Every structure is written in C-alpha cells, then in structure tokens.
Amino acid sequence: PSSLPATASPPAPLPAVLTCSPPSPQSGWDQDFMQGVLDNCETESLGPNPDSFCEEHITFRDGPKCTDEATCDFASPILLEKLRQIQPRTLPDMRAGISPEATDVVSSLPRGTCTGTLLLPPGVAAKPPRPPAPPPAPPELCDDDGAVCGHLNDGECDDGGAGSVYSLCPYGKDCTDCGARVSSPPPLPPPPSSRPLPPRWVECGRRNRCGPQVAGWAIPDARHEVRCCSGTQLGAMWDKRAGCDVWAESDGPEMGGCHHGKTFEEAEAVCAGAGARLCTKDELASDCTRGTGCGHDRDLVWSSTEQVPSSPKPAPPAPAPPPPLSLPPRPPP
C-alpha cells in the first residue's frame, strides 16, 4: 500500500532481495498444482498489484479478492493488518550472504587493435573464411550518337546487342531504344569461311502465312530471320508443339531477344550461343516453331538444311569398235 493510517505504526521494511524456492514436501503445496498455477495463471502485469490475482486457479481463506479499483479500499486497516503479519520484523544481514571473491584491480584499460582470437559460446562453430568479393560490375555504355546511328529514338533497338531488332548501329550507340549496355560488346560474327557454303533452305515461319514470299534455297549471304530448335527444353519460353520432337524459340533470354535480317552464319551462331541449333526444313514446314514470337510467323526463316549438289549424269557408253576389215577371197587362178 502507498500509505498507512496515522494511528498505525510503520511496518518493518521488506528484505532487499526475495527469492523463491521450489516447494518442499513439508510446505503443504502440491508441486504439480503449483507448477500448473505458474504455467497457466495470467495477470495484467508482471509486477505486484493488489488487484491482480489468480482466482481461477487458487481459492483464498479470507473470501474472494477485490479486483475493482473503483470500489476496493486498498488502504483498509483490515488489509493493512494482514499485510503487516507477513512482513519481517528485522532486516536480514545482507553481508552474511555475500561470499568473498578475489579480484584483479585494473588501473587502465588496454588500448589499440585487438589481435587475439574471438571466443565463441560453447557449441557455436566458427564462421568459415569470408568469400572473396565479387568482381566490380563492368562500366555501362549509353550514348545516343546520331553521327554513327541514323535510327535513334525510333522505338526499335538497332545496336545488335541482346534484345535488338537490327544490327544497324554500333554497340551502345542507340541508348534510348536499347538501354544501357555493358562495356563488352557482343561477340563478333564468325569469320567468313574459306570455302563457299552451299545454299540453305528458308521456310515460312508458319504454314501459308508468308504471302508472296516463297520458300526455297537461299545463298548464305542472304538475310532472313532466325528461330532455333533444341532436343531439350532450354528455358521456360521454349515450346514443343504437338507432333514435334523439338523445342523451339525466337526471342528467349538464351538467344538475347529477336534476330532479324541475319546471314546464315550469323543465324547459326545465334542458335549455337543459346545451346541450340537451326531448325531443319522439315521441322519448320511442320510448324514446330509457329507462334514463338518476333513476328516471324510471316517471315522466311533460316533452316539448317543445305542444298546437296546433284550428281553429274554418267557419261554415255563408248561406241562399239567397228568390225575388223576383211579382204575378199582371192579369185582362183
């Protein structure tokens, strides 16, 4: 209580430290019952309050406890007398419970860098060595240079990098349309072969959708669109059509976006870089690549099928030799 009546003598002070011990067999409390009260009784505060009880778990000899702050008289002489009965009359000797302990007097704290080993709590394993720092990101290229790129700000990326539509501008010089590029340009197309390549078949990206464009043989330096095929699914965007044995794609991240107007060798390099290959004539004609993007359903697309030169006609057989000449029989004398 915060105050006592003027006629009452002040109670003896409380001990400085109160400790709780497990109930002994002689305490009169059932140990399991007490543990249940400790586990299940919930009050509004963890501190001592005169209106906070566990009446759902404990009954009191002096009747129900008063819990209504508006009506309860917590300064009642009856309540104070009950409290006084449980107060200790003399303060215990606190020094008697203190054990002497030898200590080292440190006059000054050590300064400088700690060179010792950090001690970890028991059972805590030390951290592995710190991994090396990742290499710094390459610098970016972003330059709209109209002097070298005549197709700026036309809504199509023209620098030949990932996601580009055309390869008409130097790498990184069509920034508004392509976005910032890393400083490493895309790989150069393979050098021209020392021997002439045979023509390759170009096929419509979707059956009967190419209008006046006609499928047929094209020289390797011609420029057509690129779609790739693979015997395995290289990514979530690769599709396998019914009746086909391959997965196909036109603009997946493995390919770096759409590819328009490529020579045969450039198209072959695009698919090889994605871990795939150019589709065959039969795969394209069977619509295995239809609907894979970039608008190529209405374009002629490179295939890997090459034109095999026809075998020369066999030479005609040599004419039969003429029969040997024979002299007429000599007339009789």
C-alpha positions as CSV (number, residue, x, y, z in Angstrom):
1,P,0.0,0.0,0.0
2,S,1.1,3.5,-0.7
3,S,0.0,5.0,2.7
4,L,-0.9,3.9,6.2
5,P,-3.4,5.3,8.7
6,A,-1.8,7.9,11.0
7,T,-2.6,5.7,14.1
8,A,-0.7,2.7,12.8
9,S,2.9,2.2,13.3
10,P,5.0,1.8,10.2
11,P,5.7,-1.8,9.2
12,A,9.2,-3.2,9.3
13,P,11.0,-2.7,5.9
14,L,10.9,-5.5,3.4
15,P,14.1,-7.5,2.7
16,A,16.2,-6.2,-0.2
17,V,16.2,-9.5,-2.0
18,L,13.4,-12.0,-2.2
19,T,14.0,-15.5,-3.6
20,C,11.6,-18.3,-4.4
21,S,12.5,-21.9,-3.8
22,P,10.7,-25.0,-5.1
23,P,8.1,-26.2,-2.7
24,S,9.3,-28.8,-0.3
25,P,7.3,-31.8,0.7
26,Q,6.7,-30.1,4.1
27,S,5.4,-26.8,2.5
28,G,1.8,-28.1,2.2
29,W,1.7,-27.3,-1.5
30,D,1.3,-29.9,-4.2
31,Q,4.3,-29.4,-6.6
32,D,2.3,-30.3,-9.7
33,F,-0.6,-27.9,-8.6
34,M,1.9,-25.1,-8.1
35,Q,3.5,-25.6,-11.4
36,G,0.1,-25.6,-13.1
37,V,-0.6,-22.2,-11.5
38,L,2.7,-20.8,-12.6
39,D,2.2,-22.0,-16.2
40,N,-1.5,-21.0,-16.6
41,C,-2.3,-18.0,-14.4
42,E,-2.2,-14.8,-16.4
43,T,-2.4,-11.3,-14.8
44,E,-2.5,-7.9,-16.3
45,S,1.0,-7.1,-15.1
46,L,4.2,-8.9,-14.2
47,G,4.7,-6.5,-11.2
48,P,3.0,-6.8,-7.8
49,N,-0.5,-5.4,-7.9
50,P,-3.1,-5.5,-5.1
51,D,-5.9,-6.2,-7.6
52,S,-4.1,-8.9,-9.7
53,F,-4.9,-12.5,-8.5
54,C,-5.3,-16.0,-9.9
55,E,-8.8,-16.7,-8.6
56,E,-9.4,-19.1,-11.5
57,H,-6.7,-21.4,-10.0
58,I,-6.5,-20.5,-6.3
59,T,-9.1,-20.1,-3.5
60,F,-8.5,-17.8,-0.6
61,R,-9.4,-18.4,3.1
62,D,-10.5,-14.8,3.6
63,G,-13.1,-14.8,0.9
64,P,-13.0,-13.5,-2.7
65,K,-10.4,-10.9,-3.6
66,C,-11.5,-7.4,-4.5
67,T,-10.4,-6.5,-8.1
68,D,-12.4,-3.4,-8.9
69,E,-10.2,-0.3,-8.5
70,A,-13.3,1.9,-8.4
71,T,-14.8,0.2,-5.3
72,C,-12.0,-1.6,-3.5
73,D,-10.3,0.1,-0.5
74,F,-6.7,-1.0,-0.7
75,A,-5.9,1.2,2.4
76,S,-8.4,-0.7,4.5
77,P,-7.0,-1.3,8.1
78,I,-8.1,-4.9,7.8
79,L,-6.0,-5.3,4.6
80,L,-3.0,-3.5,6.1
81,E,-3.1,-5.7,9.2
82,K,-3.0,-8.8,7.0
83,L,0.0,-7.4,5.2
84,R,1.7,-6.5,8.4
85,Q,1.5,-10.0,9.6
86,I,3.7,-11.3,6.8
87,Q,6.3,-8.5,7.0
88,P,9.7,-9.5,8.5
89,R,10.3,-7.7,11.8
90,T,14.0,-7.2,11.4
91,L,16.1,-6.7,8.2
92,P,18.2,-9.7,7.5
93,D,22.0,-9.3,7.4
94,M,22.7,-8.9,3.7
95,R,26.5,-9.1,4.2
96,A,26.2,-12.6,5.7
97,G,25.1,-13.9,2.3
98,I,28.0,-12.4,0.4
99,S,31.0,-14.7,-0.3
100,P,34.4,-13.0,-0.6
101,E,35.9,-13.3,-4.1
102,A,39.4,-12.4,-5.2
103,T,39.5,-9.8,-7.9
104,D,42.2,-8.2,-10.0
105,V,42.3,-4.4,-10.0
106,V,42.8,-3.0,-13.5
107,S,44.0,0.6,-13.3
108,S,43.8,1.3,-17.0
109,L,42.1,-0.4,-19.9
110,P,44.2,-1.7,-22.8
111,R,44.1,0.3,-26.0
112,G,44.8,-0.5,-29.6
113,T,43.7,-3.2,-32.1
114,C,42.6,-6.5,-30.8
115,T,44.9,-9.2,-32.1
116,G,43.5,-12.1,-30.1
117,T,41.0,-14.8,-31.1
118,L,37.4,-14.1,-30.5
119,L,36.0,-16.6,-28.0
120,L,32.7,-18.1,-29.0
121,P,30.0,-19.5,-26.8
122,P,30.1,-23.3,-26.1
123,G,28.7,-25.3,-29.0
124,V,28.9,-22.4,-31.5
125,A,31.1,-23.2,-34.6
126,A,33.4,-20.7,-36.0
127,K,32.4,-18.9,-39.3
128,P,34.0,-20.2,-42.5
129,P,36.5,-17.9,-44.2
130,R,34.8,-14.9,-45.8
131,P,34.3,-15.5,-49.6
132,P,36.2,-13.3,-52.0
133,A,34.4,-10.1,-53.0
134,P,32.7,-10.3,-56.4
135,P,34.4,-8.5,-59.3
136,P,33.2,-5.0,-59.9
137,A,30.4,-4.6,-62.4
138,P,31.7,-3.6,-65.9
139,P,31.0,0.0,-66.8
140,E,28.0,0.8,-68.9
141,L,27.8,2.2,-72.4
142,C,24.9,4.6,-73.1
143,D,25.4,7.1,-75.9
144,D,22.8,8.2,-78.5
145,D,25.2,9.1,-81.3
146,G,23.4,10.3,-84.4
147,A,26.7,10.5,-86.2
148,V,27.1,6.8,-86.3
149,C,23.5,5.6,-85.8
150,G,20.8,7.0,-88.1
151,H,18.0,5.2,-86.4
152,L,17.9,6.9,-83.0
153,N,14.6,7.1,-81.0
154,D,12.6,5.0,-83.4
155,G,11.3,2.6,-80.8
156,E,13.4,-0.3,-82.0
157,C,16.8,-1.4,-80.7
158,D,19.3,-1.3,-83.6
159,D,22.8,-1.9,-82.0
160,G,22.9,-5.7,-82.4
161,G,23.0,-6.5,-78.7
162,A,20.6,-8.6,-76.6
163,G,17.0,-7.8,-77.4
164,S,17.9,-5.8,-80.5
165,V,15.8,-5.9,-83.6
166,Y,18.5,-4.9,-86.1
167,S,22.3,-4.6,-86.2
168,L,22.4,-1.2,-87.9
169,C,24.2,0.9,-85.2
170,P,27.4,0.4,-83.2
171,Y,27.0,-1.4,-79.9
172,G,25.9,1.0,-77.2
173,K,25.1,3.9,-79.6
174,D,21.3,3.5,-79.6
175,C,20.8,4.0,-75.9
176,T,17.3,5.3,-75.7
177,D,15.9,2.3,-77.6
178,C,18.3,-0.3,-76.3
179,G,19.0,0.8,-72.7
180,A,22.5,1.0,-71.2
181,R,24.9,-1.7,-72.3
182,V,27.9,-3.2,-70.5
183,S,31.2,-2.3,-72.0
184,S,31.9,-5.7,-73.5
185,P,30.3,-5.7,-77.0
186,P,28.5,-8.8,-78.3
187,P,30.7,-11.4,-79.9
188,L,31.6,-10.7,-83.5
189,P,30.1,-12.9,-86.2
190,P,32.3,-15.8,-87.2
191,P,34.8,-15.0,-90.0
192,P,33.8,-16.0,-93.4
193,S,34.5,-19.5,-94.4
194,S,37.4,-20.1,-96.8
195,R,35.2,-22.3,-98.9
196,P,31.9,-21.2,-100.3
197,L,28.9,-22.5,-98.4
198,P,26.1,-24.3,-100.2
199,P,22.7,-22.7,-100.3
200,R,20.3,-23.3,-97.3
201,W,16.6,-23.7,-97.3
202,V,14.5,-20.9,-96.0
203,E,10.9,-21.8,-94.9
204,C,7.9,-19.7,-93.9
205,G,7.7,-19.4,-90.1
206,R,4.1,-20.6,-90.2
207,R,2.4,-22.5,-92.9
208,N,0.6,-20.4,-95.5
209,R,1.3,-17.1,-93.7
210,C,4.1,-15.6,-95.8
211,G,2.0,-14.2,-98.6
212,P,4.1,-13.6,-101.8
213,Q,7.3,-14.8,-100.1
214,V,8.1,-18.3,-101.4
215,A,10.2,-20.9,-99.5
216,G,13.3,-22.1,-101.3
217,W,17.0,-22.2,-101.5
218,A,18.9,-19.0,-100.4
219,I,22.6,-18.2,-100.7
220,P,24.3,-18.0,-97.2
221,D,24.9,-14.2,-97.6
222,A,21.1,-13.5,-97.9
223,R,19.4,-12.0,-94.9
224,H,16.5,-13.8,-93.2
225,E,15.0,-14.3,-89.8
226,V,16.2,-16.6,-87.0
227,R,14.4,-19.3,-85.0
228,C,16.2,-22.1,-83.1
229,C,15.4,-25.7,-82.2
230,S,16.7,-27.9,-79.4
231,G,16.2,-31.5,-78.4
232,T,15.8,-30.4,-74.7
233,Q,13.9,-27.5,-73.1
234,L,16.4,-24.8,-72.6
235,G,14.1,-22.4,-70.8
236,A,10.5,-21.7,-69.7
237,M,9.8,-19.9,-73.0
238,W,10.8,-22.8,-75.3
239,D,7.7,-24.5,-76.7
240,K,7.2,-28.1,-78.0
241,R,4.4,-28.4,-80.5
242,A,2.2,-31.4,-80.8
243,G,3.7,-33.9,-83.3
244,C,7.2,-32.3,-83.0
245,D,10.3,-33.8,-81.3
246,V,12.0,-30.4,-80.6
247,W,11.5,-27.3,-78.5
248,A,11.6,-24.0,-80.5
249,E,12.1,-20.4,-79.6
250,S,12.6,-17.0,-81.3
251,D,13.3,-14.4,-78.5
252,G,14.1,-16.2,-75.3
253,P,16.8,-14.8,-73.0
254,E,19.1,-17.6,-74.1
255,M,19.0,-16.1,-77.6
256,G,19.3,-12.5,-76.4
257,G,16.0,-11.4,-77.9
258,C,14.7,-11.3,-81.5
259,H,17.1,-11.6,-84.5
260,H,16.1,-10.1,-87.8
261,G,17.9,-9.9,-91.2
262,K,20.8,-12.3,-90.4
263,T,23.1,-14.1,-92.8
264,F,23.1,-17.9,-92.5
265,E,26.4,-17.9,-90.5
266,E,25.1,-15.2,-88.1
267,A,21.9,-17.2,-87.6
268,E,23.8,-20.4,-86.9
269,A,26.0,-18.5,-84.3
270,V,22.8,-17.2,-82.6
271,C,21.4,-20.6,-82.1
272,A,24.8,-22.1,-81.1
273,G,25.2,-19.4,-78.5
274,A,21.9,-20.3,-77.0
275,G,22.9,-24.0,-76.8
276,A,20.6,-24.9,-79.6
277,R,20.7,-25.3,-83.4
278,L,18.9,-24.0,-86.5
279,C,15.8,-26.0,-87.2
280,T,15.6,-28.3,-90.2
281,K,13.5,-27.7,-93.3
282,D,11.0,-30.4,-92.2
283,E,10.7,-29.0,-88.6
284,L,9.9,-25.6,-90.0
285,A,7.5,-27.0,-92.6
286,S,5.8,-29.0,-89.8
287,D,5.1,-25.7,-87.9
288,C,7.3,-26.7,-84.9
289,T,8.3,-23.1,-84.5
290,R,5.0,-21.3,-85.1
291,G,3.9,-18.7,-82.6
292,T,7.3,-18.4,-80.8
293,G,7.5,-14.7,-81.3
294,C,9.1,-11.8,-83.1
295,G,6.5,-11.7,-85.9
296,H,8.4,-14.5,-87.7
297,D,5.2,-16.4,-88.5
298,R,5.1,-14.2,-91.6
299,D,8.8,-14.3,-92.4
300,L,11.1,-16.7,-94.2
301,V,13.3,-18.4,-91.6
302,W,16.7,-20.0,-92.0
303,S,16.9,-23.7,-91.8
304,S,20.0,-25.9,-91.4
305,T,19.1,-28.0,-94.5
306,E,21.7,-27.5,-97.2
307,Q,21.3,-28.0,-100.8
308,V,23.1,-31.1,-101.9
309,P,24.6,-30.7,-105.4
310,S,23.0,-33.1,-107.9
311,S,25.2,-35.9,-109.1
312,P,26.6,-35.4,-112.6
313,K,25.0,-37.5,-115.3
314,P,27.0,-40.6,-116.2
315,A,29.0,-40.3,-119.4
316,P,27.4,-42.2,-122.3
317,P,29.0,-45.6,-123.1
318,A,31.7,-45.6,-125.7
319,P,30.6,-46.7,-129.1
320,A,31.3,-50.3,-130.1
321,P,34.5,-50.6,-132.1
322,P,33.9,-51.2,-135.8
323,P,34.3,-54.8,-137.0
324,P,37.7,-55.7,-138.4
325,L,38.2,-55.2,-142.1
326,S,38.5,-58.4,-144.1
327,L,39.8,-58.8,-147.7
328,P,37.6,-60.5,-150.2
329,P,38.8,-64.0,-151.1
330,R,41.4,-64.2,-153.8
331,P,39.9,-65.5,-157.1
332,P,41.2,-68.9,-158.3
333,P,43.9,-68.8,-160.8
